[in-house]
Amino acid sequence: MSQPKEPDPAKLIIRFLFGDSGAQLEALNILVSDFGPMDFLSAPGAFPYTTYYNNEMGRGIRRQTACFLNLVAQQSLPDIKLRTNEIEAALSRDGKRQVNIDPGFLSAERFILATGKNYTHRVYLRDGIYADLTLIYQKGAYRPQAWTYPDCLEPEFLHCLEVLRKKLKFQHDGILPR
């Protein structure tokens, strides 16, 4: 019989979509206030994968990824997603979001995104929030699933996850990565 135990804390990763860099900067400041300092922030990049968000945020939407220094309990994912929903709503203009904030967790085994949308591969957590198993760590790299979003397959993003995984392992066990 297995003995239940709490999982190791995970790195909080936030992925942003935005058209208005001012709103995105406001969101970052709020998140730092809520979750502590960042230890990684990517340069904003193009987001050519869909026009789904254009009606809310306009054309020229950009993607950016932030990671936070303080590790968080994995069971807090619904609370974090609900908080990011509040931030999106607070920064909306005329009922349109100016920034889309997608929180997730990086663990040594996987990368999970939080979502409010149900689908076959998503596991219900609580309070209307689901966990989307986006990438799994296997054979020395994060590997996609059939449903993995294309922007999570970008080589730069996967490289960042590899580096952040090494940092996470150092934060857990104090041994420098090789």
Salt bridges, closest charged atoms under 4 A:
ASP8 OD2 - HIS172 ND1 3.87
ASP20 OD2 - ARG93 NH2 2.38
ASP34 OD2 - ARG83 NE 2.53
ASP39 OD2 - LYS11 NZ 2.67
ASP39 OD2 - LYS167 NZ 3.10
GLU56 OE1 - ARG97 NH2 2.87
ASP79 OD2 - ARG126 NH2 2.94
GLU86 OE1 - ARG83 NH1 3.13
GLU88 OE1 - ARG97 NH1 3.10
ASP102 OD1 - LYS81 NZ 3.87
GLU109 OE1 - ARG110 NH1 3.75
ASP127 OD2 - ARG126 NH1 2.54
ASP132 OD2 - HIS121 NE2 3.40
ASP132 OD2 - ARG122 NE 3.00
ASP151 OD2 - ARG15 NH1 3.00
ASP151 OD2 - ARG63 NH2 2.69
